[in-house]
């Protein structure tokens, strides 16, 4: 099966997701703990994105396939965060993290992790 998400498109989605996560934690008025979690996730994912070997990187230090492995590891962890970190009663935040997990699964599954990541 041909996967429709290229490294460049994946990078655009990564930065958009990190930015949206940080912004939505404020706009949706998450609880303080949920907001800290969302902001930490956004910052760390933004940093991973900036360091991934794909066209939109600031520094190509993390192989694209390793980024894919991290995405695959994060997919089942993200929906557990509200319970693991004690903000599951914050319905907006809980549902946001469940949605973020779903997006992560779909984008990870549809990304072509073997594509050429050169600057071309």
Beta strands, then each sheet from edge to edge (+ up, - down):
end
